[in-house]
Amino acid sequence: MRFEHETLPQRVCFAAGEAKAMLAGKVARLHASRVMVIASAAEAGRAEQVIADLPGVYRHDEVVMHVPVSVAERARAAAIAHDVDVVVCVGGGSATGLAKAVALTTGLPIVAVPTTYAGSEATNVWGLTEASRKTTGVDDRVLPVSVIYDAELTLSLPVELSVASGVNGLAHCIDSMWAPRADPINGALAVEGIRALAAGLPAIATDPHNVPGREQALYGAYLSAVAFASAGSGLHHKICHVLGGAFDLPHAQTHATVLPYVLAFNSAAAPEAERRIASAFGASTAVDGLERLRQQLAAPTALHDYGFRSTDIDQAVEAILPVVPTSNPRPVTAEDLRRLLDAAQRGSDPRTMTTNPNARSRS
Ligand code: NAD
């Protein structure tokens, strides 16, 4: 064994129904007296439930997906004007993303209360968008100091969004297996994340008010994000980053659609990862496990449903090819990407990707 692994410092609490008390305790630990609460207007009700015991609350509700720079600047100015000493975010990846944008320039600590399975709260990755271009970066200042996972706050997340967000979590796990800094530790977290998400998501699809199912999904989402933050972006994330930024496709749904094609493309060239992913799904092959679960969950199937056209493929290939990670288990050509995007655009059976006669491993 020869590897170097970094573990990010963060306090993580799982406690269904206890977010209010937990949050007051975490803010008190930071000796904070003025708290900026970031939660969108849509999340106001959920935020109210948990912030009632906080001191000196300033509410900020301008939350926009992918954090436009102008939105970040207004939030930063408000944090300074209100002289806050901690930022609390309640909501999905968009609320967490705005809190990170504030922390990036002010250095303020974040306490995150996530209400989706996006997982941003467990990474030190920030993202900002300007003129349709998304920029991401890594900075330890944006890693929330504490995260409170209260499954009861996710009971209202509609099944369709839960599924897309949860399969986005699976994407973090699966892509971690061949990402640039993949190692035995983030691999173990990723495999346990797959197991937990594969157990939790069907329970939610059957009964959205199933708290143990919601807990499993949150636990899997957390593990998936820790694995991803540690292993870095693999081929799948590079593809989705381009699709989200250049074609304005919805984040979770894009990940949920593209994932089986990348898995099918890579699996023959990464037999050990394939075996572990299959085993985590309890299936004979990784692709079968993912496809069986996606069918059970009625997960998104085709990029054309989100506005991606076949005429967009060449532009996407041109943007993805230069950023393909050298760690990918298989070399990736423009023709490979064209086939992959064509299949994902139309929603054809991902198993056709595994039968590419040119498939070859790097080793
Ligand atoms: P989101 O935060 O925009 O939430 C999606 C929708 O769900 C919104 O309409 C929101 O109001 C609603 N919602 C949230 N929680 C709810 C609940 N409990 N009940 C009912 N409705 C609820 O989307 P998301 O998928 O959570 O996050 C996507 C964003 O996160 C993207 O910008 C993505 O780039 C970012 N992200 C960042 C990282 C990172 O490491 N930096 C990781 C993953 C995602």
Boltz pocket constraint, residues with backbone or C-beta under 6 A from the ligand:
constraints:
  - pocket:
      binder: B
      contacts: [[A, 40], [A, 42], [A, 43], [A, 46], [A, 65], [A, 66], [A, 67], [A, 91], [A, 92], [A, 93], [A, 94], [A, 95], [A, 97], [A, 115], [A, 116], [A, 117], [A, 118], [A, 119], [A, 120], [A, 121], [A, 123], [A, 124], [A, 125], [A, 126], [A, 127], [A, 153], [A, 154], [A, 155], [A, 156], [A, 157], [A, 158], [A, 161], [A, 165], [A, 251], [A, 252]]
      max_distance: 6.0
